[in-house]
Amino acid sequence: MKEIEILVEVYDDINKTKEALKGFKYVGLKHTIDEYYYDPKREELKPDKNNQLSHCLRLRRKNDDYSITYKDIS
């Protein structure tokens, strides 16, 4: 399985947003918690000047499932 995340900033209120999404198939609500870890001793695993991580270890809890992944967004 490959997971793809698409994040967008929404400017309308929740009701307008739900109306705009009516054309999509609703598959349910998932509760996800991500924890990110970086290694301060390795240059590529440190946050950049904007405090963003492009490489890191991620611990994810999605509903009652747990996974550990290496995130590479470069």
N, C-alpha and C positions, 0 to 999 in steps of 0.2 A: 504494500500500500504506500502511495506517495501522498503526502499532505501538502496542500498549497494554501497559503493564507493570503488574502487580499484585504488590506486595511484601507479604509477611506474615512475622511473626515466628513461628518454629516452636519449641515448647517440648519436644516429644518427641524421642527419639533417631531416628537415620536409618532404622532398620528399621520402627519404628512409622509414621514419616512416609511411607515407600514403600508400606506396606500401605494407608494412608489414601488414597493417590493412585492405587491400582489401577483405580479407576473412570474415570480419565482416559486418553486415548490418548497414548502416548509417541511423540514425534516426533523425538527424538534429543537429543544433547548438543551445545551450542554454547558456544564459548569467546568471551567478550565482554570487551573492555577499553574503558572509557570514561575520557576525559580531559576535565576541565571547565576552561574559561577564563572569567575575568570581567574587566571593565574598571573599574579603580579610579577612573576619572575620571567615570563615569556612575553616578548614584545607584541606578538600578534594576538595574544589573548588579553591584552589590556584595553580598557576603554579608550576611545579616541578623544580628541580635544573637545568634542561636543558631548562627552560622556556616553557615547554609544558603543555597543559591542558588535563587532562584525564576526567574531569567532568566540564561541563560549560553550560551556557545558550547560545543558538545560535539563532540569528535573521537572516533569510535567505530570500533574494530576488532572485527569479528565474523567469526570464522574467518579467511579471507583477504580479506575485503571491508572497505573503509574508507568512512566517510561523515562528513560534517560537517553538524551540525544546530544549529538554534537552539532551545534548550529553554526552554519557558515553562510553569511548573507553578503559576501563580497562578490 
